């Protein structure tokens, strides 16, 4: 018999259909039996129990493990399933953690780690997200850690990381990004930054051992200033020491600065609130699980006098524990909140460990003493102070700023010069504009000044000459001090 290509194709199709029939019918016939109730009717989604869903998952897991075209390890399937499970929650704070990722999380609150020195988050939304969240599908920088390579390189709160060494981050989780950013100290990594959803540029940063600073303090004229960069295990004791030292110097008021503070340990911020309040609610948590509902109250032992004027500085990089401290100070009229709206991270995560890894799961939300949720809303300041930012640039100025960043004129100037003065900063800004870059001079000066300060080994704790938010806080506390003495 003569066989042609057409006969071969028909025979192949017939065999394929037969194979599909014999393979798929047993698999789905089991499912159909499990999905039927006693009357023989197919169950609805509402009628299928959680244990039946678990059984179906186990059946599919075993089938894929035994029948996928290539060998695949149970560990790979398990980790993929776990990541998918937590992604389905559409909550950036609930996530599966491998062994290395679990160690990374511990590092950020307890010790040292190698990397760039940034806190990041990825919203589980797309380019066409709803009106409540206009996040892009990239990892977003909550804030850089002061003094780290990322801080010195000029990365900012709100920046997106779109590529790492040329690889897109659009399909990467926050943990994937952390894995790629971390490496041997002294090795470089190039990231592509998207700023204000318009400006994009590359920056190469050398990895280093990251030591997380938490508290720095100083006296500005007659006012105490405490900068809190994160709430870690040691923050409360460091703040207590700072407060006691400032009080010994007879300060007339205290400013807490939690700008670009991404949060940290709840226990730490509660201890700090106890230095301010003798009693009353600090924060409450609410959950669908009754035992997770709680009110956390202040205990006796405040060390800051009740009549001492206080202010707290916030911005879009102030998140989580920073917002808890801000919320209790604002709601109980204990401090003036100055700056711009905070980040809006007010959820409670619980850690669970199993095997070598674990997971974080959001189990409740934080509420301020007045019963206001922080999550996804943030805290509005009592006094708005708009910091100079890229948002003020028009389209032509933005394009010019992009070109300036890509030409690395400022970066090269900082590499070639040391001990840069304010006069040198102003002259550099003027020369850039004279070279044809249409960028506002005040924006450019502020941008260069920030880069200069961040490039220092020991950047100044505060900038009373140029920091508008801090200047406003000083004015307000000065007036409150005068009023309280009259």
C-alpha positions as CSV (number, residue, x, y, z in Angstrom):
1,X,0.0,0.0,0.0
2,X,1.3,3.4,-0.9
3,X,1.5,5.8,2.0
4,X,1.5,9.6,1.4
5,X,2.0,12.6,3.7
6,X,-1.8,13.1,4.0
7,X,-2.3,9.5,5.3
8,X,0.5,9.9,7.8
9,X,-1.0,13.2,9.1
10,X,-4.5,11.6,9.5
11,X,-3.0,8.6,11.3
12,X,-1.0,10.8,13.7
13,X,-4.1,12.9,14.5
14,X,-6.1,9.7,15.2
15,X,-3.5,8.3,17.5
16,X,-3.2,11.7,19.3
17,X,-7.0,11.9,19.8
18,X,-7.1,8.3,21.2
19,X,-4.2,9.1,23.6
20,X,-5.9,12.3,24.7
21,X,-9.1,10.4,25.3
22,X,-7.5,7.6,27.4
23,X,-5.3,10.1,29.4
24,X,-7.8,12.8,30.1
25,X,-10.9,10.7,30.8
26,X,-9.6,9.0,34.0
27,X,-8.2,12.2,35.3
28,X,-11.4,14.2,35.0
29,X,-13.7,11.4,35.8
30,X,-12.3,11.3,39.3
31,X,-12.8,15.0,39.6
32,X,-16.4,14.7,38.4
33,X,-17.2,12.0,41.0
34,X,-15.7,14.2,43.8
35,X,-17.7,17.2,42.6
36,X,-21.0,15.4,42.7
37,X,-23.2,15.5,45.8
38,X,-25.3,12.6,47.1
39,X,-28.1,13.3,44.6
40,X,-25.8,12.9,41.7
41,X,-25.8,16.6,40.8
42,X,-22.5,18.4,40.1
43,X,-21.5,20.6,43.1
44,X,-21.3,24.4,42.7
45,X,-18.1,26.2,43.8
46,X,-19.9,27.2,47.1
47,X,-20.6,23.5,47.8
48,X,-17.0,22.3,47.4
49,X,-15.2,22.2,50.7
50,X,-11.7,23.3,51.4
51,X,-10.6,19.7,52.0
52,X,-11.9,18.7,48.6
53,X,-10.0,21.6,47.0
54,X,-6.9,20.4,48.8
55,X,-7.5,16.8,47.5
56,X,-7.9,18.2,43.9
57,X,-4.7,20.1,44.2
58,X,-2.9,17.0,45.5
59,X,-4.3,15.0,42.5
60,X,-3.1,17.6,40.0
61,X,0.3,17.9,41.8
62,X,0.9,14.2,41.5
63,X,-0.3,14.1,37.9
64,X,2.0,16.9,36.8
65,X,4.9,15.3,38.7
66,X,4.5,12.0,37.0
67,X,3.4,13.1,33.5
68,X,5.1,16.4,32.5
69,X,7.2,16.0,29.4
70,X,10.5,16.8,31.4
71,X,11.6,15.8,34.8
72,X,10.6,18.3,37.4
73,X,11.3,18.1,41.1
74,X,8.6,18.1,43.8
75,X,10.3,21.1,45.4
76,X,10.0,23.2,42.2
77,X,6.3,22.4,41.9
78,X,5.7,23.1,45.5
79,X,7.5,26.5,45.5
80,X,5.6,27.4,42.3
81,X,2.3,26.5,43.8
82,X,3.0,28.4,47.0
83,X,4.0,31.5,45.1
84,X,0.8,31.3,43.0
85,X,-1.3,30.8,46.2
86,X,0.0,34.0,47.8
87,X,-0.1,36.0,44.5
88,X,-3.8,35.2,44.3
89,X,-4.3,37.2,47.4
90,X,-3.2,40.3,45.6
91,X,-1.5,41.5,48.7
92,X,2.1,42.6,48.3
93,X,2.8,41.9,52.0
94,X,1.6,38.3,52.0
95,X,4.3,36.1,50.4
96,X,5.9,32.7,50.4
97,X,9.6,32.8,51.6
98,X,12.3,30.3,50.6
99,X,15.1,29.6,53.0
100,X,17.3,32.4,51.5
101,X,14.5,34.9,51.4
102,X,13.6,34.1,55.0
103,X,17.2,34.9,56.0
104,X,17.1,38.1,54.0
105,X,14.0,39.2,56.0
106,X,15.7,38.4,59.3
107,X,18.7,40.5,58.2
108,X,16.7,43.6,57.7
109,X,15.5,43.8,61.3
110,X,18.4,42.2,63.2
111,X,21.8,42.7,61.7
112,X,23.9,43.1,58.6
113,X,23.4,42.0,55.0
114,X,25.0,42.4,51.6
115,X,23.4,44.4,48.9
116,X,22.4,47.9,47.9
117,X,20.5,49.1,50.9
118,X,16.9,49.7,49.7
119,X,13.4,48.7,51.0
120,X,11.2,47.5,48.1
121,X,7.6,46.4,47.5
122,X,5.7,45.1,44.5
123,X,2.0,45.7,44.1
124,X,0.1,42.9,42.5
125,X,-1.5,45.1,39.8
126,X,-1.0,45.7,36.2
127,X,-0.6,48.7,33.8
128,X,-4.4,49.0,33.6
129,X,-5.0,48.9,37.4
130,X,-8.1,50.4,38.9
131,X,-8.4,53.9,40.2
132,X,-7.5,53.0,43.7
133,X,-4.0,52.0,42.7
134,X,-2.1,53.3,39.7
135,X,1.0,51.2,40.5
136,X,3.1,49.8,37.6
137,X,4.0,46.1,37.5
138,X,7.6,46.7,38.6
139,X,9.2,46.6,42.0
140,X,8.9,50.0,43.8
141,X,11.4,51.5,46.1
142,X,9.8,52.4,49.5
143,X,13.0,54.1,50.6
144,X,16.8,53.8,50.5
145,X,18.7,53.2,53.7
146,X,20.7,56.2,54.7
147,X,24.5,55.9,54.0
148,X,24.2,52.8,51.8
149,X,25.3,52.5,48.2
150,X,21.7,52.9,47.0
151,X,21.3,56.1,49.1
152,X,24.6,57.5,47.8
153,X,23.6,56.7,44.2
154,X,20.6,58.9,44.6
155,X,17.8,56.3,44.5
156,X,14.6,57.8,45.8
157,X,11.3,56.7,47.5
158,X,8.8,56.0,44.7
159,X,11.4,55.0,42.1
160,X,10.6,51.8,40.1
161,X,13.3,49.2,39.2
162,X,12.4,48.1,35.7
163,X,15.5,46.2,34.8
164,X,18.4,44.5,36.6
165,X,21.5,44.0,34.4
166,X,19.3,44.3,31.3
167,X,16.6,41.8,32.5
168,X,13.1,43.1,32.9
169,X,11.6,42.9,36.4
170,X,8.0,42.9,35.2
171,X,7.6,39.2,35.9
172,X,9.7,39.1,39.1
173,X,8.5,39.2,42.6
174,X,10.1,41.4,45.3
175,X,12.0,38.4,46.5
176,X,13.3,37.6,43.0
177,X,14.5,41.2,42.8
178,X,16.2,41.0,46.1
179,X,18.0,37.8,45.0
180,X,19.3,39.6,41.9
181,X,20.3,42.8,43.7
182,X,22.3,41.0,46.4
183,X,25.7,39.4,45.8
184,X,29.3,39.6,46.8
185,X,30.4,42.9,48.4
186,X,32.4,44.9,45.9
187,X,30.6,43.5,42.8
188,X,28.6,45.9,40.6
189,X,25.0,45.7,39.5
190,X,23.3,47.9,36.9
191,X,19.6,48.8,37.4
192,X,17.2,50.7,35.2
193,X,15.2,53.2,37.2
194,X,11.8,54.7,36.3
195,X,11.2,57.9,38.2
196,X,7.8,59.6,38.3
197,X,6.6,57.1,35.7
198,X,8.3,59.2,33.0
199,X,12.1,59.6,33.6
200,X,14.2,56.4,33.0
201,X,17.9,56.0,33.4
202,X,20.6,53.4,34.2
203,X,22.7,53.5,37.3
204,X,25.5,51.1,38.3
205,X,25.9,50.5,42.0
206,X,28.6,48.5,43.8
207,X,27.3,46.1,46.4
208,X,28.4,46.4,50.0
209,X,27.8,45.0,53.5
210,X,24.7,46.9,54.7
211,X,24.7,48.0,58.3
212,X,21.3,49.4,59.2
213,X,21.4,52.6,61.1
214,X,18.3,53.5,63.1
215,X,18.7,56.6,65.2
216,X,20.7,59.9,64.9
217,X,20.1,63.0,67.1
218,X,21.3,66.5,67.4
219,X,20.4,69.9,68.9
220,X,19.3,72.6,66.5
221,X,19.5,75.9,68.3
222,X,17.2,75.1,71.3
223,X,15.3,72.2,69.7
224,X,16.1,68.5,69.8
225,X,16.1,66.6,66.5
226,X,15.8,62.8,66.3
227,X,16.1,61.1,62.9
228,X,14.7,57.5,62.9
229,X,15.6,55.6,59.8
230,X,13.9,52.3,60.8
231,X,12.3,50.6,63.8
232,X,14.6,47.7,64.7
233,X,15.4,45.7,67.8
234,X,17.7,48.5,69.1
235,X,15.7,51.6,68.1
236,X,13.8,52.0,71.3
237,X,16.9,51.9,73.5
238,X,18.7,54.3,71.2
239,X,15.8,56.7,71.2
240,X,15.6,56.6,74.9
241,X,19.3,57.5,75.2
242,X,18.8,60.3,72.6
243,X,15.8,61.8,74.4
244,X,17.6,61.7,77.8
245,X,20.6,63.4,76.3
246,X,18.5,66.1,74.6
247,X,16.6,66.7,77.8
248,X,19.8,67.1,79.8
249,X,20.7,69.9,77.3
250,X,17.4,71.7,78.2
251,X,15.9,71.6,74.7
252,X,12.6,73.4,74.4
253,X,11.0,70.9,72.0
254,X,11.7,67.7,70.0
255,X,11.3,66.9,66.3
256,X,10.9,63.3,65.3
257,X,11.9,62.8,61.6
258,X,10.5,59.6,60.1
259,X,10.7,60.7,56.4
260,X,11.7,57.7,54.2
261,X,11.4,55.4,57.2
262,X,9.8,52.2,55.8
263,X,8.8,50.9,59.3
264,X,10.0,47.8,61.1
265,X,9.1,46.1,64.4
266,X,5.8,46.8,66.0
267,X,7.3,46.2,69.5
268,X,9.9,48.9,68.8
269,X,7.4,51.6,67.9
270,X,5.2,50.7,70.9
271,X,8.1,51.1,73.3
272,X,8.9,54.5,71.7
273,X,5.3,55.7,72.1
274,X,5.6,54.7,75.8
275,X,8.3,57.3,76.2
276,X,5.6,59.9,75.2
277,X,2.3,58.7,76.7
278,X,1.5,57.5,80.2
279,X,-1.8,55.7,79.2
280,X,-4.4,55.5,76.4
281,X,-4.5,53.7,73.1
282,X,-1.4,53.6,70.9
283,X,-2.8,51.5,68.1
284,X,-5.4,48.8,67.6
285,X,-5.7,45.9,65.3
286,X,-8.8,44.4,63.6
287,X,-9.2,41.1,61.9
288,X,-11.9,38.6,61.0
289,X,-10.1,36.3,63.5
290,X,-11.4,37.4,66.9
291,X,-8.2,36.7,68.9
292,X,-6.2,38.9,66.5
293,X,-8.3,42.0,67.5
294,X,-6.5,44.0,70.1
295,X,-5.9,47.4,71.6
296,X,-2.4,48.3,72.5
297,X,-2.2,50.7,75.5
298,X,0.5,52.9,76.7
299,X,2.0,52.0,80.1
300,X,3.4,54.4,82.7
301,X,7.0,55.5,82.3
302,X,6.9,58.4,79.9
303,X,10.2,60.4,79.8
304,X,9.2,63.3,77.7
305,X,7.4,66.1,79.7
306,X,3.7,66.5,78.8
307,X,4.0,70.2,78.1
308,X,7.0,69.8,75.7
309,X,6.1,70.8,72.1
310,X,6.6,68.0,69.6
311,X,6.6,67.7,65.8
312,X,6.9,64.7,63.5
313,X,8.0,64.9,59.9
314,X,6.6,62.5,57.3
315,X,6.6,62.0,53.5
316,X,5.6,59.4,51.0
317,X,8.5,57.1,52.2
318,X,7.1,57.0,55.7
319,X,5.4,53.6,56.1
320,X,4.1,51.0,58.5
321,X,5.6,51.6,62.0
322,X,6.3,55.2,61.1
323,X,2.6,55.7,60.4
324,X,1.7,54.1,63.7
325,X,3.8,56.6,65.6
326,X,2.5,59.4,63.5
327,X,-1.1,58.3,63.9
328,X,-1.0,58.2,67.7
329,X,0.8,61.6,67.9
330,X,-1.7,63.1,65.5
331,X,-4.9,61.6,66.9
332,X,-4.1,62.4,70.5
333,X,-3.0,66.0,69.5
334,X,0.5,65.4,71.0
335,X,2.5,66.6,68.0
336,X,2.2,68.6,64.8
337,X,2.5,66.5,61.7
338,X,4.5,68.3,59.0
339,X,5.4,67.3,55.4
340,X,3.5,65.3,52.8
341,X,1.1,62.3,52.9
342,X,2.6,59.0,54.2
343,X,2.9,55.8,52.2
344,X,-0.2,53.9,53.5
345,X,1.0,50.5,54.8
346,X,-1.1,49.6,57.8
347,X,-1.4,45.9,57.8
348,X,-0.2,43.2,60.3
349,X,1.8,40.3,59.0
350,X,2.2,37.0,60.8
351,X,5.3,34.8,60.2
352,X,4.9,31.0,59.9
353,X,7.9,28.7,59.5
354,X,7.9,25.2,57.9
355,X,10.8,23.1,56.5
356,X,13.6,25.5,55.5
357,X,11.2,28.3,54.5
358,X,8.0,30.0,55.6
359,X,5.6,32.7,54.7
360,X,4.2,36.1,55.7
361,X,0.4,36.5,55.8
362,X,-1.6,39.6,56.5
363,X,-4.0,38.8,59.3
364,X,-5.2,42.2,60.5
365,X,-5.0,45.9,59.8
366,X,-3.8,48.7,62.1
367,X,-6.1,51.5,63.2
368,X,-5.1,54.8,64.8
369,X,-6.6,55.8,68.2
370,X,-9.4,57.5,66.4
371,X,-10.3,54.3,64.6
372,X,-8.9,55.4,61.2
373,X,-7.2,52.8,59.1
374,X,-3.8,53.7,57.6
375,X,-3.7,50.9,55.0
376,X,-3.6,52.2,51.4
377,X,-4.7,55.7,52.6
378,X,-1.7,57.1,54.4
379,X,-1.7,60.0,56.9
380,X,-2.3,63.5,55.8
381,X,0.0,66.1,57.5
382,X,-1.4,68.9,59.7
383,X,0.8,71.2,57.7
384,X,1.6,70.4,54.1
385,X,5.1,71.2,52.9
386,X,5.8,70.2,49.3
387,X,9.4,69.2,48.8
388,X,11.0,70.1,45.5
389,X,10.5,67.1,43.2
390,X,10.3,65.9,39.7
391,X,6.5,66.3,39.7
392,X,6.9,70.0,39.2
393,X,8.6,69.6,35.8
394,X,6.7,70.0,32.6
395,X,7.2,67.7,29.6
396,X,10.1,69.5,28.0
397,X,11.9,69.9,31.3
398,X,11.4,66.3,32.1
399,X,13.0,65.3,28.8
400,X,15.9,67.5,29.5
401,X,16.3,66.0,32.9
402,X,16.3,62.5,31.4
403,X,19.1,63.6,29.0
404,X,21.0,65.1,31.9
405,X,20.8,61.8,33.9
406,X,21.8,59.7,30.9
407,X,24.7,62.0,30.1
408,X,25.9,61.5,33.7
409,X,27.2,65.1,34.0
410,X,26.4,65.4,37.7
411,X,27.8,61.9,38.5
412,X,31.0,62.6,36.7
413,X,31.4,65.9,38.5
414,X,31.0,64.3,41.8
415,X,33.6,61.7,40.9
416,X,36.1,64.3,39.8
417,X,35.6,66.7,42.8
418,X,35.7,66.4,46.6
419,X,34.8,68.8,49.4
420,X,32.0,70.3,47.3
421,X,30.7,73.7,48.6
422,X,27.3,75.3,48.2
423,X,28.9,77.8,45.8
424,X,30.2,74.9,43.6
425,X,26.7,73.4,43.6
426,X,25.1,76.6,42.4
427,X,27.8,77.1,39.8
428,X,27.4,73.6,38.5
429,X,23.6,74.1,38.2
430,X,24.1,77.3,36.2
431,X,26.7,75.7,33.9
432,X,24.3,72.8,33.2
433,X,21.6,75.3,32.2
434,X,24.0,77.3,30.1
435,X,24.9,74.1,28.3
436,X,21.3,73.9,27.0
437,X,19.6,71.7,29.6
438,X,16.2,73.3,30.2
439,X,15.7,72.3,33.9
440,X,14.6,74.8,36.7
441,X,17.6,76.1,38.6
442,X,16.0,75.5,42.1
443,X,15.1,71.9,41.2
444,X,18.6,71.3,39.9
445,X,20.4,72.9,42.9
446,X,18.3,70.7,45.2
447,X,19.0,67.6,43.2
448,X,22.7,68.2,43.1
449,X,22.8,69.1,46.8
450,X,21.0,65.9,47.7
451,X,23.5,63.8,45.6
452,X,26.5,65.6,47.3
453,X,25.1,64.9,50.8
454,X,24.4,61.2,49.9
455,X,27.8,60.7,48.5
456,X,29.5,61.6,51.8
457,X,30.8,58.9,54.1
458,X,29.1,60.7,57.0
459,X,26.3,62.8,55.6
460,X,24.9,65.6,57.8
461,X,22.1,64.6,60.1
462,X,20.1,67.7,59.1
463,X,20.1,70.6,56.7
464,X,18.6,73.6,58.4
465,X,19.5,75.9,55.5
466,X,17.6,74.1,52.7
467,X,15.2,71.5,54.3
468,X,11.9,73.3,54.0
469,X,10.0,70.8,56.1
470,X,12.5,71.0,58.9
471,X,12.6,74.8,58.7
472,X,8.8,74.9,59.0
473,X,8.9,72.5,62.0
474,X,11.5,74.8,63.7
475,X,9.2,77.8,63.2
476,X,6.2,76.0,64.6
477,X,8.0,74.7,67.7
478,X,9.5,78.1,68.4
479,X,6.0,79.6,68.3
480,X,4.6,76.9,70.6
481,X,7.4,77.3,73.0
482,X,6.7,81.1,73.2
483,X,2.9,80.5,73.6
484,X,3.4,77.8,76.4
485,X,5.7,80.2,78.3
486,X,3.2,83.1,78.3
